[in-house]
Amino acid sequence: MKVTAFKTWRVAPRWMFLKIETDEGISGWGEPVLEGRARSVETAVHELSEIVIGQDPARINDLWQAMYRSGFYRGGPILMSALSGIDQALWDIKGKVLGAPVWQLLGGLVRDRMKVYSWVGGDRPANVIEGINTLRAIGFDTFKLNGCERMGMVDSSKTVDAAVAVVAEIRGAFGNAVEFGLDFHGRVAAPMARVLIKELEPYRPLFIEEPVLAEQAELYPRLAEMTAIPIAAGERMYSRFEFKHVFQRGGLAIAQPDLSHAGGITECVKIASMAEAYDVGLAPHCPLGPVALASCLHVDFVSRNAVLQEQSMGIHYNQGAELLDYVLNKEDFRFHDGYMLPPQKPGLGVEIDEALVIERSKQAVDWRTPTWRHHDGAVAEW
């Protein structure tokens, strides 16, 4: 079997699908995309296709190394996102050829079901209680919300109080009937991270995500020493080589690699194993589409330290399309009391509605991350 073609489509809300075709009629699907930079990743995908087309798709490890190392310059969000989607599609092909789900090819299940959580509230949290009630009605009891709005390097007590008030409201309304993580989204600089973490500790969130930017990962151990709240990060780390330095320093309790950014299934299985060696949990980042989610689940189901799985159904970024819009086998993505079951179909277990993808790609818009500014006009972290 040989790879014959790469086809890509950018679609709403901010996703991109890749189809890899072979000379034996078996195709695989991947989701190589970087939110806000889909066109850049698309170009990188087609550049990397020169390495893969004409090759045996079964040699995933060799193709991964060739794509990663043969360009001399390597890593980073664009190249690793392109590589990630290609890797996903190659695993999809392998599973279909062998008639087995990818988790079976990775050694089999370590759990029977995987806890998933849902996003509630937007970038500027409001109506959080209403959102939680809506999601509880369909079976969710675990959530994530942004822990704060725009925040200056040194900000006011009023801003801190506003962030804490949202969390206090959740605990006041639901007690321990729900759990939630707080995503600082890299918006908080070190001086305010210490203040916010101390103020939020009494409400016992499941975790605090990206308390400072990944560029400041050397601060994770210091922040971890001052709190009992688990520190989570990793969506902006793109390989095991970046995670290596974070694990060695300590402080991280939950690793959050993104299966569409951090080298795909091949790399993220290795990151999960590294995390386990440091007694760090795994909770893959996934605000993306169905192929990305399925890829995450296959890693979750073979990783003993997987604790939570993010998914994007109903997320506020989904304007113009929802996760299941592009999926034919919707029943395989059902939730069961806040859990998902292992995919059972061969490969990734996602049957993509290719005709709809092609049609929707004709109206795709270029999604961009918002640009926020502080009150003094300086650019703020979004």
N, C-alpha and C positions, 0 to 999 in steps of 0.2 A: 504493500500500500504506500502511496505517495501523496503528499499534500499538493493540491493543484491550484487553489485560489483562496484569497482573502477578500471578504466583502464586509464593509462597515456601513452603519447607518446611525446618524445622530437623531435622537427622538426626544420629545417632551417626556418628563419635565426638564431633565438635565443629564440624560443618560446617553450611552452609545453601545450598540450591539455589534459584535464581530461574529461572522460565520466563516469557519475554515472548512473548505471542501476537499475531498480526496477523490482519487481515481476509481475508488470502489463504491462511490455513492454514499458513503457515511460522512456526515458533517458534524461539527462540534460548534457550540456557542460559547462565547465569552463576553465579558463586560469590561472592556478597557476604557476607562474614562477618568478624568480628573475634573471635579466640579468647577465650572468656570473656565476650563481650558480644554474643552473637548476637541477642538480643531487641532490643537498642538499635539494631543495624544493620538488623534487619528493619523496625522502625518507620521508620527513615530511608529505606529503600528505597521503602516505600509513600508516604511524603511526596514523594519525588522523582518517583514515578510520575505525579503530577499534571502534571509538566512534559512527560512523554514520551507518555502515552496520548493518542491522537488525532493524533500526529505521524508523519511519514514516517521509518521506522527507518533509511533509507539516509543520513540527514543526521547521521551520528555526530559529526562535529566540532562542528556547531552545537548538537546536544543536549548534548554534553559541556560546552560553554561555558555553556549555559543552566543546567544543573544545578550547575555550579561557582560561577557568578557571580551568579545571580539571587536567591540567598538573603541577600546582603549578607555574612553570616558564613559563612566557608568554611574548608576544610581540616580537618585533624585526623583521628584514626583512625576515628571513626564515620561522618562524612559521606563521607570519601574511600573507605572500604570499601564503603559503599552504592553510590557512583558507580562503583566498580571493577567490581562484579558486573553492573551495568546495561550498562556499556560492553562487557564480555565478551559478553553476550547479543546486543547490537546487532551486533557483529562476526560472531557466529555466524549471525545472520539474513542479513547481507550476503553472507557466503560461500555460504550455501545458495541464495540468490536467483541469484547469479552462477555457481554451480556450481564454485567454486574454494576451496581451503584459504586461510585468512587470510594465511599467509605469502606466498602468490602475490599477493594484493591489496596487500601491503606492499612489493612490488618483487622478490620472488623470493629464492631461497636464496643464502646466502653460505657455506654448509657443507653437507656431505652427511649428517653425523651429529653428535649432541650428547652430550658427556660428562656422565654423571649420577653422583651420589654418594649414598650411603646413610648414614643415621644409625646409630650403634652406641653402646650404653650409654645409661643414663638420666640423670636430673638429678643423681643421686649415683652417679657412674660405678662400675660393678662388672661383672665377667664380660666385660670388653671383648674380651679375646683370644678367648673362645668366640664372641662375637657376630661378630667379624671373620672367623673361620674359617667360620662358617655362611654369611655373605654372600659370601665368596670362592668358596664352592662353587657359587653360582648366577651368578658372573661379575663381581662387583664387586671393584675394586681401589682404590677411593677412598672415604673415609669422613669423617664428622664426629662429634665427641663434645664434650660439655661439658668445658671446660678445668679446671674446679674445682667444688667444692661451694660451700656458703655460705661467704662470706669477709667478715671485718670490714674496716673502713676501714684499720686497721693490725692485721695478724694475725700469728700465730706462725710460727716456722720450721717447726714440725711440720705446720701446715696447708699451707705452701708445699711442703714435702717430699712430702706426700701427693699433691698435684696433679702434681708432676713425676714421681713414681714411676709413675703410670699411663702417661704418655707414654713414659718410658724403657722400660717393659715392652713397649709396642707395637713400638718400634724394635728392642729386643732380640730379640723373637720373629720379626719379619718383615723386618727390615732395610729395604731400599729396594723390596721387592716390593709394598708398599702405600704410599699417601699418605693424609694426613688433615689436616683443618683442626680448630682448637680454638675452641670457642665460649665466650667468657667470659660471654655472656648478660647483659651489663651488671651482673653481680654484683660486679665488682671496681672499687673506687674508685681514683682516680689514684695514691695512694701505693703500693698493692700491685700495680697494673698494671705499674709499672716493674720491680718485683722479679720478678714472675712471668715477664714477657717475657724478661728477662735470663737467668733460670734455664732457660727452655724453648728458647732459641735453638739450643743445640747439637743438638737433635733435629729441627730444620728442618721444622716443620709447614708445610703449604701456605699457611696464613693463620691469623691470629688475628682472630676475629669479635667485634665489640662489646667491645673491650678496656675501654672505659668507656661509660657511657650516651650516647645520642645527644644528650642535653642538654649533654654535656661535649665536643661535637665539636671545640671549639677546641683540645683536647688532642691530637687525632690527629696534627697535624704534629710535636709534640714527641715523641710516642711513636715515630713513624716515623723520626725522626732518630736514635734510639738503637738501632735494630734493623734487620736485613735481612729480618725476617719481614714479609710483606705484611699490611697492616691492611685488614680487611673490615668493612663496616657498611652499614646502610640499611633493615633490616626495620622500623624505627620512624621512618622518614622517609616523608612521605605525598604529596609532589609535587616537581616539578622545582624549585620555588622553595626548598624546603628543601635539596635536593641542591646547588643553585647555590652556597650559602654554603659548604658542605663542600668542593666542588670548588675554589672560589676560594682557600680556606685551604691546601689541599694536605694531604698525609699519607695520604689514602685510596688504596689500591691496587686494591680490588675493591668495586664498588657492588652492593648486594643489595636492590633494591626488590622489594616483594611485589606480584604482579599482582592480588591481591585486596584490597590496602590502599592502593596508591599510584596510583590513578586508572585502573587497567585497562590494556588494550593501548595505547590512544591515548596515555596519559601515559607509560607505561614505554618505549615506542619513543623518545620524546623524551629521557627520562632516559638511555637507552642511548647515544643520539647525543651528548648532553652529556658523558657519561663518556668516550666515545671521543676527544672533542676535548681532554680532559685526560690522555689516555693511561691511563685507568683501566679495568680489566676489569669485566665484568658477570657476576654469578652470582645470578640471581633467587632470592629467598627463597621456599620453597614447602613447608611442612609440612602442607598442606591436601589437598583432594580432587582428583578427576579433571579438573574444568573449570578449576580454578586451574593444575594442571600443564600441561594442553593450552595454556592461554593463555601460560604461560611459554615453552613450546617454540616457539610462533609468533614470539615476540619474539627468542628465541635464534637462530632460523634466519634472521633478517634482520639480525642485529647482529654485525658482524665481531669486536667485542671481547668477545663472550660466551665465557666460559671453563669454567664449571661450572653444572650444574643440580641443585638439591636436589629430592628427591622423597620421598614419605611412606610408601611401601610398607614395612610392618613397623615403623614408628616406634612407640615405646613409648606415645605418646599415643593410639594407635588402639585404643581399648577399645570393643568392640561392633560395629565395622565396619572394613573395609579399603578402600583406594582403589578396587580393581576390583570391589567388591561391587555398586556402583551402575552399572557400565559394561556395556553389551551387547557392544560390539566390543572385547573384551579383547585380542584378538590384536594390535591396533594399539598396545598399550602394552607390548609385549614389549621386553626388553633384549637387546642384541647386544654381548656382550663389554664391558659397562659403558657402552654408548652407547644412545641412542634415535634412531630415524629420524624424518624429517619426517612429521607427520600428512598423510594423503592424501585423506581424505574432505572434502567441502565444509564450509565454516565452520570451527569449532574442531576438528571431527573426533571429537567425543565423542557416542556414542549412549547417552543416559541411560535407565536402566530406571525410567521414571516410576512404574509401578505399585509397584515396590519402594520408591522414595523416599516415596511417599504412605503406604505401609504402615508403614515404619520411622519416619516422622515422628510417628506416633501414640504411640510409646514414647520419644520423644526426651527426654533429660535435659539440664539446663542445666549444661554444663561450666564450671568455674571454675578460674582459675589458683590454685595453692596459695599460701598465706600462710606464709612462712618467718620465723622470728625468730632473732636472735642469742642467745648464751648469757645475755646480760644482759636479755633480754626485748624489746629494740628490734626493730622490723620490719626484716627483711633483704630484699634484692633476690632475687627468684626467677629 
